[in-house]
Amino acid sequence: MMDDVVSALAYSFAQAHSVPGRADLQPPYNDLARFIVCQQATLPDYLRTPMRAATLGFDLAGPLHTGGPFHAQPPANRRRQVEAWKNSRLGFKRDLMRYYESLAILALYSRQAEGPECIPPPLPAPMPQAEGVISVPARELRCAIAVVGSGPGGAITACLLAEAGRDVLLIEEGPFYPLESCPPFSKQEMLQKYRNGGQTVAMGANKVAYVEGCCVGGGSEINSGLYHRTPPEILELWRRQFKVSALAEADLRPHFEAIEREVSVSLLPGAAPAASLKLHQGASSLGWKSLEAPRWFRYDAGKTTPGGGRQSMTRTFVPRLLQAGGKLLAQTRIQRLRRQAGKWLLQASHAAAGTLSIEAETVFLCCGAVQTPALLRRSGITRNIGDALQMHPTVKIVARFPDAVNAADMGVPVHQVREFAPRLSFGCSISSPPYLALGMLDHPSWASEVPQAWACMANYYAMLAGQGQATVRTLPRFRDPLVRYRLGQQDRRHLAEGLRKLADILFAAGALALYPGLAGAPRLLRRDDLRLLPEMLPNGLARLMTVHLFSSCPMGEEPHKCATDSFGRVHGFDNLFVNDASLLCTAPGVNPQGSIMALARRNVRHFIGQ
């Protein structure tokens, strides 16, 4: 019966988007149902049973609305029940409908670019065999240094240690895919490279969707590649409040400069995309500071188009690790670690070989701001671990302009408005038709604009460096950690302010209509309509998300706040280090990967005495 309900929901949501003349938006919608089933199988494990129970409860609630189970009703009756739940005052009903509608619409609008078939759960990637890549591990492995996690923190850590002559094993939970294995920001990428299929969420009155990479290269394989150095005032805050040593701007400058050379941080060789320029023009007309954010991209000589190759970890530091004699073990999850006879014993599970044990003299944990504290807590190490996770919550607006601003190959625009930084900043997000359609879910009366006018539309965001904190906790008998986040009243006011300022920028840029990502918000047609936006984001009604997570194991010498010392060594433990986004003491207010990479390099150089 579960499949019948999912299919009925997929059809209910998709039929509202059927447009004459667009064969890719027409039924049948069996492929949408298959995609949803694929995604349900990858949900965090503690959510799977509640999601199934809620879905079956929705189906059995049909008699209250229509006289019979939802899946057995005609389309008109189904629509009435769906609308009743979407507009319910009960948060779990709204969230259930949001979940199914988001997946159905993402799959529907992905048809034209990707085809209608749902990819099955990812299999081991067909990477060419390379020296140092361990395909079939022995049941017992030994190394001098184990680095767990291969994102920017882990790949840089392992590479520099191997190049210093150390015996290094880089361990990654996800598979080893080439960067080009799927289109960027596609539903295939979600299934291949995202943890839990991209369905991770910080729970709370205002849920915040977030994403984590789960593949060799981690987040560097799925992000936009935008780069910033840590603002000097943020470094000073960390030095003062967390007592972090060797963290002045002058201390980090050589590490930033080295990283910028090694991953080819640069500006666009030619003109920015039109959607990016709209943001810049609107901010400039208001007298607000706007800039082009550099990216870690390599461009062909003489090329003036905004394309180029993202210099992810599988393009840069992972090949260097292997060339230096380091080893890579993918598809291996570290369950826990413990001290034994002066060394660290890592209990692991490999996708093909099963249970493993890995013995190491030193361990660097670089699993990311959620998975690193989760692993430490599973291992009984809890002091200041997972108590202070922070993020940059964002709220979005879809803007429609009178002229074309979008293109199939636009990618992620590069301009950001920094007038109110680090508290608030504004930018342009991925604006492919699937993501535009998701941005319009709170405006169903105008959803038909996406297939007709997507070239004149783009997604924009307001990002907050707020005061809210989250916790990371492991749950007995469950694999996935629970993240809980509290967005306080002040942050809700600041996000609402950010929404209004973003709308002001877009109207100044000539937008014809704006569609805020806020349930119940009206379509905005002129500046005077900004008064219709709330002074504070109402609980549970904003579509909040983030791609920036950090601060779950803050570094420093302040004993009541810090999980590690100034260079990442876990307080109270020998030869156990953290070297990823977890170390950042607070929200930096900028894309954090520049900070992560520079700190990783700094900490490794300190470890090897250079």
C-alpha positions as CSV (number, residue, x, y, z in Angstrom):
1,M,0.0,0.0,0.0
2,M,2.9,2.4,0.7
3,D,3.9,2.4,-3.0
4,D,0.3,3.2,-3.9
5,V,0.2,6.2,-1.6
6,V,3.5,7.5,-2.9
7,S,2.4,7.1,-6.5
8,A,-0.9,8.9,-5.7
9,L,1.0,11.8,-4.1
10,A,3.4,12.1,-7.0
11,Y,0.5,12.3,-9.5
12,S,-1.3,14.8,-7.3
13,F,1.6,17.2,-7.1
14,A,2.8,16.8,-10.7
15,Q,-0.6,17.2,-12.4
16,A,-0.8,20.8,-11.2
17,H,2.4,21.5,-13.3
18,S,1.1,19.9,-16.5
19,V,1.6,22.4,-19.3
20,P,0.2,22.0,-22.9
21,G,3.0,21.5,-25.4
22,R,5.5,20.4,-22.8
23,A,5.7,16.6,-23.1
24,D,8.3,16.4,-20.3
25,L,5.7,17.7,-17.8
26,Q,2.9,15.4,-18.9
27,P,1.9,12.0,-17.3
28,P,2.6,9.2,-16.7
29,Y,4.5,10.1,-13.5
30,N,5.7,6.6,-12.5
31,D,9.3,7.8,-12.7
32,L,8.5,10.5,-10.1
33,A,7.2,7.8,-7.7
34,R,10.3,5.7,-8.3
35,F,12.5,8.6,-7.5
36,I,10.6,9.3,-4.2
37,V,10.9,5.6,-3.2
38,C,14.7,5.8,-3.9
39,Q,14.9,8.9,-1.7
40,Q,12.9,7.4,1.1
41,A,15.3,4.5,1.3
42,T,18.2,7.0,2.0
43,L,16.4,9.1,4.7
44,P,18.3,9.3,8.0
45,D,17.4,6.0,9.7
46,Y,15.6,7.5,12.7
47,L,13.2,9.2,10.3
48,R,12.2,6.2,8.1
49,T,9.7,4.6,10.4
50,P,8.1,7.9,11.4
51,M,7.9,8.9,7.7
52,R,6.3,5.6,6.8
53,A,3.8,5.9,9.7
54,A,2.9,9.5,8.8
55,T,2.4,8.6,5.1
56,L,0.1,5.7,5.9
57,G,-1.7,7.8,8.5
58,F,-2.3,10.4,5.8
59,D,-3.7,7.7,3.5
60,L,-6.0,6.4,6.2
61,A,-7.2,9.9,7.1
62,G,-8.8,10.0,3.7
63,P,-12.3,9.2,5.0
64,L,-12.2,12.3,7.1
65,H,-11.8,14.4,3.9
66,T,-13.2,12.3,1.0
67,G,-14.8,9.2,2.3
68,G,-12.1,6.6,1.5
69,P,-8.3,6.1,1.6
70,F,-6.4,8.8,-0.2
71,H,-4.8,6.5,-2.8
72,A,-8.2,5.2,-3.9
73,Q,-9.8,8.6,-4.5
74,P,-10.3,10.4,-7.8
75,P,-7.8,13.3,-8.5
76,A,-10.2,16.1,-7.4
77,N,-10.7,14.5,-4.0
78,R,-6.9,13.9,-3.6
79,R,-6.2,17.6,-4.3
80,R,-8.6,18.6,-1.6
81,Q,-6.9,16.4,1.0
82,V,-3.5,17.5,0.0
83,E,-4.4,21.2,0.3
84,A,-6.0,20.6,3.7
85,W,-2.7,19.1,5.0
86,K,-0.5,21.7,3.3
87,N,-2.4,24.5,5.0
88,S,-2.8,22.7,8.3
89,R,-1.8,24.4,11.6
90,L,-0.1,21.2,12.6
91,G,3.6,21.3,11.6
92,F,4.0,17.6,10.9
93,K,1.2,17.7,8.3
94,R,2.7,20.6,6.5
95,D,6.2,19.1,6.6
96,L,4.9,15.7,5.2
97,M,3.3,17.5,2.2
98,R,6.4,19.6,1.7
99,Y,8.6,16.5,1.6
100,Y,6.6,14.8,-1.1
101,E,5.9,17.9,-3.1
102,S,9.6,18.9,-3.2
103,L,10.7,15.5,-4.4
104,A,8.0,15.1,-7.0
105,I,8.6,18.6,-8.4
106,L,12.4,18.2,-8.4
107,A,12.1,15.0,-10.4
108,L,9.4,16.4,-12.7
109,Y,11.5,19.4,-13.8
110,S,14.7,17.3,-14.0
111,R,13.2,15.3,-16.9
112,Q,14.2,17.6,-19.7
113,A,17.8,17.7,-18.7
114,E,18.3,14.3,-17.2
115,G,15.6,12.0,-18.7
116,P,12.8,10.3,-16.9
117,E,14.5,7.4,-15.3
118,C,15.4,7.3,-11.6
119,I,18.9,6.2,-10.9
120,P,19.1,3.3,-8.4
121,P,21.0,3.7,-5.2
122,P,24.7,4.4,-6.0
123,L,27.1,1.5,-6.7
124,P,30.9,1.6,-6.5
125,A,32.1,4.2,-9.0
126,P,34.0,2.9,-12.0
127,M,37.2,4.8,-11.2
128,P,40.3,3.6,-12.9
129,Q,42.6,1.6,-10.7
130,A,45.4,3.7,-9.3
131,E,48.3,2.9,-7.2
132,G,47.4,3.6,-3.5
133,V,43.6,3.1,-3.9
134,I,42.6,0.1,-1.8
135,S,39.7,-1.8,-3.5
136,V,39.6,-4.9,-1.4
137,P,41.0,-4.3,2.1
138,A,42.4,-6.8,4.5
139,R,40.5,-7.4,7.7
140,E,43.3,-5.8,9.7
141,L,45.1,-2.7,8.5
142,R,47.9,-0.7,10.1
143,C,49.2,2.8,9.4
144,A,51.1,5.6,11.2
145,I,48.4,8.2,10.6
146,A,44.7,7.6,9.8
147,V,42.8,10.5,8.3
148,V,39.0,10.0,8.5
149,G,37.1,12.0,5.9
150,S,38.3,13.2,2.5
151,G,36.7,16.6,2.1
152,P,38.8,19.8,2.0
153,G,40.0,19.4,5.6
154,G,40.9,15.7,5.2
155,A,42.3,15.7,1.7
156,I,44.7,18.5,2.5
157,T,45.6,16.9,5.8
158,A,46.4,13.5,4.3
159,C,48.2,15.0,1.2
160,L,50.5,17.2,3.2
161,L,51.4,14.5,5.7
162,A,52.1,12.1,2.8
163,E,54.3,14.7,1.1
164,A,56.2,15.1,4.4
165,G,57.0,11.4,4.2
166,R,54.5,10.0,6.7
167,D,52.6,6.7,6.3
168,V,49.1,7.9,5.7
169,L,45.7,6.2,5.1
170,L,42.9,8.4,4.0
171,I,39.5,6.8,4.9
172,E,36.2,7.9,3.2
173,E,32.7,6.6,4.0
174,G,31.4,7.4,0.5
175,P,32.4,6.0,-2.9
176,F,35.1,7.3,-5.3
177,Y,33.4,9.0,-8.2
178,P,35.0,11.2,-10.8
179,L,33.9,14.8,-10.7
180,E,32.2,14.4,-14.1
181,S,30.2,11.3,-13.1
182,C,26.9,13.3,-13.2
183,P,25.7,16.9,-13.9
184,P,26.3,19.3,-11.1
185,F,23.3,20.2,-8.9
186,S,21.2,17.3,-10.4
187,K,19.1,14.7,-8.9
188,Q,21.7,12.1,-10.0
189,E,24.2,14.0,-8.0
190,M,21.9,13.8,-5.0
191,L,21.8,10.1,-5.2
192,Q,25.5,9.6,-6.0
193,K,27.3,12.1,-3.8
194,Y,25.0,13.5,-1.1
195,R,24.7,12.0,2.4
196,N,21.1,10.6,2.8
197,G,20.3,11.7,-0.7
198,G,20.5,15.4,0.4
199,Q,17.6,14.8,2.9
200,T,19.4,15.9,6.1
201,V,17.7,18.4,8.3
202,A,18.3,20.2,11.6
203,M,15.2,19.6,13.7
204,G,13.4,22.4,15.6
205,A,10.5,24.8,15.4
206,N,12.2,26.2,12.3
207,K,13.7,23.2,10.5
208,V,16.8,23.9,8.4
209,A,17.6,21.6,5.5
210,Y,21.3,21.1,5.0
211,V,23.5,19.0,2.8
212,E,26.7,17.0,3.3
213,G,28.9,15.4,0.7
214,C,29.4,11.6,1.1
215,C,32.0,10.7,-1.5
216,V,35.8,11.0,-2.0
217,G,36.4,14.8,-2.0
218,G,33.4,15.5,0.3
219,G,31.7,18.8,0.0
220,S,34.2,20.0,-2.6
221,E,32.6,17.7,-5.1
222,I,29.1,19.2,-4.8
223,N,29.5,22.9,-3.9
224,S,29.8,26.0,-6.0
225,G,33.5,26.6,-5.3
226,L,33.1,30.2,-4.0
227,Y,36.0,31.2,-1.9
228,H,36.7,33.8,0.9
229,R,39.4,34.3,3.4
230,T,38.3,34.5,7.0
231,P,37.5,38.1,7.8
232,P,40.1,39.7,10.1
233,E,37.5,40.8,12.7
234,I,36.3,37.1,12.9
235,L,39.8,35.9,13.5
236,E,40.2,38.6,16.3
237,L,36.9,37.4,17.9
238,W,38.1,33.8,17.9
239,R,41.5,34.8,19.4
240,R,39.8,36.9,22.1
241,Q,36.8,34.8,23.1
242,F,38.3,31.3,22.5
243,K,41.9,32.0,23.3
244,V,43.1,30.6,20.0
245,S,46.9,30.9,19.5
246,A,48.7,31.8,16.2
247,L,45.5,33.0,14.5
248,A,46.3,36.6,13.6
249,E,45.7,37.6,10.0
250,A,49.5,37.6,9.4
251,D,49.7,34.0,10.8
252,L,47.1,32.7,8.3
253,R,48.2,34.8,5.3
254,P,50.8,32.3,4.0
255,H,48.3,29.5,4.3
256,F,45.6,31.3,2.4
257,E,48.1,32.2,-0.3
258,A,49.3,28.7,-0.7
259,I,45.8,27.3,-0.9
260,E,44.8,29.9,-3.4
261,R,47.7,28.8,-5.7
262,E,47.0,25.1,-5.2
263,V,43.3,25.2,-6.1
264,S,43.6,28.1,-8.6
265,V,41.4,30.6,-6.8
266,S,40.5,33.3,-9.4
267,L,37.9,35.6,-10.7
268,L,35.9,35.0,-13.9
269,P,38.0,35.5,-17.1
270,G,35.0,37.2,-18.7
271,A,31.6,38.7,-18.0
272,A,29.6,37.3,-15.1
273,P,26.2,35.7,-15.8
274,A,23.3,38.1,-16.2
275,A,21.6,36.9,-13.0
276,S,24.7,37.7,-11.1
277,L,25.0,41.2,-12.7
278,K,21.4,41.9,-11.8
279,L,22.3,41.5,-8.1
280,H,25.4,43.7,-8.5
281,Q,23.5,46.4,-10.4
282,G,20.6,46.5,-7.8
283,A,23.0,46.8,-4.9
284,S,25.1,49.4,-6.6
285,S,22.1,51.5,-7.4
286,L,21.3,51.5,-3.6
287,G,24.9,52.4,-2.8
288,W,25.6,49.0,-1.2
289,K,28.8,47.2,-1.4
290,S,28.8,44.3,-3.9
291,L,31.7,42.2,-5.2
292,E,32.5,39.2,-7.3
293,A,33.5,36.3,-5.1
294,P,36.4,34.3,-6.5
295,R,36.1,30.6,-7.1
296,W,38.5,27.6,-7.0
297,F,38.3,27.1,-10.8
298,R,40.8,26.5,-13.5
299,Y,40.1,28.2,-16.9
300,D,41.6,27.4,-20.2
301,A,44.1,29.9,-21.5
302,G,42.3,32.7,-23.4
303,K,38.8,31.5,-22.4
304,T,36.3,34.3,-21.6
305,T,33.2,32.2,-20.8
306,P,32.0,31.6,-17.2
307,G,32.6,27.9,-17.4
308,G,35.8,26.2,-16.3
309,G,36.8,23.3,-14.2
310,R,36.1,23.2,-10.5
311,Q,39.3,22.3,-8.6
312,S,37.7,19.9,-6.2
313,M,39.7,17.5,-3.9
314,T,39.6,14.7,-6.5
315,R,41.2,17.1,-9.0
316,T,43.9,18.4,-6.6
317,F,44.9,17.0,-3.2
318,V,43.7,13.4,-3.6
319,P,45.9,12.8,-6.7
320,R,48.8,14.5,-4.9
321,L,48.2,12.2,-1.9
322,L,48.4,9.1,-4.1
323,Q,51.4,10.4,-5.9
324,A,53.2,10.9,-2.6
325,G,52.7,7.3,-1.6
326,G,49.6,7.8,0.6
327,K,46.7,5.2,0.6
328,L,43.0,5.8,0.0
329,L,40.3,3.5,1.3
330,A,36.8,4.5,0.2
331,Q,33.3,3.1,1.1
332,T,34.5,2.6,4.7
333,R,32.5,3.9,7.7
334,I,34.4,4.3,11.0
335,Q,32.0,3.2,13.7
336,R,34.0,4.2,16.7
337,L,37.6,4.5,17.9
338,R,39.3,3.5,21.2
339,R,42.7,3.7,22.7
340,Q,44.6,0.4,22.9
341,A,48.2,-0.3,23.9
342,G,49.2,3.3,23.2
343,K,47.6,3.3,19.7
344,W,44.2,4.1,18.3
345,L,42.0,1.2,17.1
346,L,39.3,2.2,14.6
347,Q,36.4,-0.2,14.2
348,A,35.2,0.1,10.6
349,S,32.8,-1.4,8.1
350,H,33.6,-1.7,4.4
351,A,30.8,-1.8,1.8
352,A,32.2,-5.0,0.3
353,A,34.6,-6.5,2.8
354,G,32.5,-6.1,5.9
355,T,34.0,-5.5,9.4
356,L,37.6,-4.1,9.5
357,S,39.9,-3.0,12.2
358,I,42.5,-0.2,11.5
359,E,45.4,0.5,13.9
360,A,47.0,3.9,13.8
361,E,49.4,5.8,16.0
362,T,47.7,9.1,15.2
363,V,44.2,9.9,14.0
364,F,42.9,13.1,12.3
365,L,39.1,13.3,12.2
366,C,37.9,15.4,9.2
367,C,34.4,14.0,8.7
368,G,32.6,17.4,8.7
369,A,30.8,19.5,11.3
370,V,28.1,16.8,11.9
371,Q,29.9,13.5,11.4
372,T,33.1,14.4,13.3
373,P,31.3,15.1,16.6
374,A,29.0,12.1,16.0
375,L,32.0,9.8,15.7
376,L,33.6,11.2,18.8
377,R,30.4,10.9,20.8
378,R,30.0,7.3,19.6
379,S,33.5,6.7,21.0
380,G,32.6,8.1,24.4
381,I,34.5,11.4,23.9
382,T,31.9,14.1,24.7
383,R,33.5,17.1,26.4
384,N,32.5,20.2,24.4
385,I,31.8,17.9,21.5
386,G,28.7,18.5,19.4
387,D,27.3,21.2,21.7
388,A,27.8,24.3,19.6
389,L,27.2,23.5,16.0
390,Q,26.5,26.7,14.0
391,M,25.3,27.4,10.5
392,H,24.4,30.1,8.0
393,P,20.6,29.8,7.7
394,T,19.3,31.2,4.4
395,V,16.0,32.2,3.0
396,K,15.3,32.6,-0.7
397,I,13.4,34.7,-3.2
398,V,12.6,33.8,-6.8
399,A,12.8,36.9,-9.0
400,R,11.3,37.4,-12.5
401,F,12.8,40.0,-14.8
402,P,11.6,41.5,-18.1
403,D,14.7,40.2,-19.9
404,A,16.6,36.9,-20.0
405,V,18.9,36.4,-17.0
406,N,19.2,32.6,-17.0
407,A,20.7,29.9,-19.2
408,A,21.0,26.1,-19.1
409,D,24.8,26.3,-18.5
410,M,24.8,29.3,-16.1
411,G,25.9,27.4,-13.0
412,V,26.1,29.4,-9.8
413,P,26.5,33.2,-10.2
414,V,29.3,34.8,-8.4
415,H,28.3,38.3,-7.1
416,Q,27.6,38.8,-3.4
417,V,26.3,41.8,-1.5
418,R,28.5,42.4,1.5
419,E,27.1,45.8,2.8
420,F,25.8,44.3,6.0
421,A,28.4,41.6,6.5
422,P,29.2,39.5,8.4
423,R,25.6,39.6,9.9
424,L,23.8,39.5,6.5
425,S,24.9,38.8,3.0
426,F,23.1,38.2,-0.3
427,G,23.8,36.2,-3.4
428,C,22.4,34.3,-6.3
429,S,21.8,30.6,-6.1
430,I,21.5,27.7,-8.5
431,S,18.7,28.6,-10.9
432,S,18.0,25.6,-13.1
433,P,14.3,24.9,-13.8
434,P,14.1,22.2,-11.1
435,Y,15.4,24.6,-8.4
436,L,13.2,27.5,-9.6
437,A,10.2,25.2,-9.4
438,L,11.2,24.3,-5.8
439,G,11.5,28.0,-5.0
440,M,7.9,28.5,-6.3
441,L,6.2,25.9,-4.1
442,D,4.8,28.5,-1.8
443,H,3.2,30.3,-4.8
444,P,1.2,27.6,-6.6
445,S,-0.9,30.1,-8.5
446,W,2.2,31.3,-10.3
447,A,4.0,27.9,-10.8
448,S,3.3,27.9,-14.5
449,E,5.7,30.8,-14.9
450,V,8.7,28.3,-14.5
451,P,8.2,26.3,-17.7
452,Q,7.2,29.4,-19.6
453,A,9.6,32.0,-18.4
454,W,12.5,30.3,-16.5
455,A,15.0,32.1,-18.7
456,C,13.8,35.4,-17.1
457,M,13.9,34.0,-13.6
458,A,16.6,33.3,-10.9
459,N,16.9,32.2,-7.3
460,Y,18.5,34.7,-4.8
461,Y,19.2,34.2,-1.1
462,A,19.7,36.2,2.1
463,M,22.2,34.5,4.4
464,L,22.5,35.1,8.2
465,A,25.5,34.7,10.5
466,G,23.3,34.3,13.4
467,Q,23.4,33.4,17.1
468,G,21.5,30.1,16.9
469,Q,23.3,27.0,18.0
470,A,22.6,23.3,17.2
471,T,23.5,20.1,19.0
472,V,24.8,16.9,17.4
473,R,23.7,13.7,19.3
474,T,23.9,10.0,18.6
475,L,20.8,7.9,19.1
476,P,20.9,4.4,20.5
477,R,20.6,1.7,17.8
478,F,20.5,4.3,15.0
479,R,23.3,5.0,12.5
480,D,22.6,8.6,11.7
481,P,23.1,11.5,14.3
482,L,20.3,13.8,15.3
483,V,20.9,17.5,14.8
484,R,18.6,19.9,16.7
485,Y,18.7,23.7,16.0
486,R,17.1,26.6,17.8
487,L,16.5,29.8,15.7
488,G,16.0,32.5,18.2
489,Q,13.7,35.5,17.9
490,Q,16.6,37.9,17.1
491,D,17.7,35.6,14.3
492,R,14.2,35.4,12.9
493,R,14.0,39.2,12.9
494,H,17.3,39.4,11.1
495,L,16.3,36.9,8.5
496,A,13.1,38.8,7.9
497,E,15.2,42.0,7.6
498,G,17.4,40.2,5.1
499,L,14.4,39.1,3.1
500,R,13.2,42.7,2.8
501,K,16.7,44.0,1.9
502,L,17.1,41.3,-0.7
503,A,13.7,42.2,-2.2
504,D,14.8,45.9,-2.2
505,I,18.0,45.0,-4.2
506,L,16.0,43.0,-6.7
507,F,13.4,45.7,-7.3
508,A,16.3,48.1,-7.8
509,A,17.6,45.7,-10.4
510,G,14.4,45.9,-12.3
511,A,12.5,42.8,-11.2
512,L,8.9,42.5,-12.3
513,A,7.8,40.1,-9.6
514,L,9.3,38.5,-6.5
515,Y,8.2,35.2,-4.9
516,P,9.5,34.8,-1.3
517,G,10.2,31.3,0.1
518,L,7.7,31.8,2.9
519,A,4.3,30.0,3.2
520,G,1.5,32.5,2.9
521,A,3.7,35.3,1.6
522,P,2.2,37.3,-1.3
523,R,3.7,37.8,-4.7
524,L,5.6,41.2,-4.6
525,L,5.1,43.5,-7.6
526,R,6.6,46.8,-6.3
527,R,8.7,48.3,-3.5
528,D,5.6,49.3,-1.6
529,D,4.7,45.6,-1.3
530,L,7.7,45.1,1.1
531,R,5.4,46.2,3.9
532,L,3.5,42.9,3.4
533,L,6.5,40.9,4.5
534,P,6.7,40.0,8.3
535,E,8.9,41.8,10.7
536,M,9.9,38.4,12.1
537,L,9.8,35.1,10.3
538,P,6.9,33.1,11.7
539,N,7.8,29.7,13.2
540,G,7.6,26.8,10.8
541,L,6.6,28.7,7.6
542,A,9.9,29.7,6.0
543,R,11.8,27.3,3.8
544,L,15.2,27.6,5.4
545,M,18.3,25.8,4.2
546,T,22.1,26.0,4.5
547,V,25.2,24.5,2.9
548,H,27.5,25.9,5.6
549,L,28.0,24.0,8.9
550,F,30.8,24.5,11.4
551,S,31.8,25.1,15.1
552,S,30.7,21.7,16.6
553,C,34.2,21.1,18.1
554,P,35.6,24.6,18.5
555,M,39.3,25.1,18.9
556,G,41.1,27.1,21.5
557,E,42.4,27.2,25.1
558,E,39.1,28.3,26.8
559,P,38.3,25.1,28.8
560,H,34.5,25.8,29.1
561,K,34.0,26.2,25.3
562,C,36.7,24.4,23.4
563,A,36.9,20.8,22.3
564,T,40.4,21.0,21.0
565,D,43.5,23.1,21.5
566,S,44.5,25.9,19.1
567,F,45.8,23.4,16.6
568,G,43.1,20.8,16.6
569,R,44.3,18.3,19.3
570,V,41.3,17.0,21.2
571,H,41.7,18.1,24.8
572,G,42.7,15.3,27.1
573,F,43.8,12.8,24.4
574,D,47.1,12.1,22.8
575,N,47.5,11.8,19.0
576,L,43.8,12.6,18.3
577,F,43.1,15.6,16.2
578,V,40.2,17.4,14.5
579,N,41.0,19.2,11.3
580,D,37.8,20.3,9.5
581,A,34.9,22.8,9.7
582,S,34.2,21.6,13.3
583,L,37.1,23.8,14.5
584,L,35.7,27.1,13.4
585,C,34.7,28.9,16.7
586,T,31.7,30.8,15.4
587,A,30.0,31.5,12.1
588,P,32.5,33.3,9.8
589,G,29.8,35.1,7.8
590,V,31.4,34.0,4.5
591,N,31.7,30.7,2.6
592,P,33.7,28.7,5.1
593,Q,35.9,26.5,2.8
594,G,38.7,29.0,2.5
595,S,38.9,29.1,6.3
596,I,38.7,25.3,6.5
597,M,41.5,24.7,4.0
598,A,43.8,27.4,5.5
599,L,43.4,26.1,9.0
600,A,43.9,22.5,7.9
601,R,47.2,23.5,6.3
602,R,48.2,25.5,9.3
603,N,47.5,22.7,11.7
604,V,49.4,20.1,9.6
605,R,52.4,22.3,9.3
606,H,52.4,22.7,13.1
607,F,52.0,18.9,13.6
608,I,55.0,18.1,11.4
609,G,57.1,21.0,12.9
610,Q,57.3,23.3,9.8
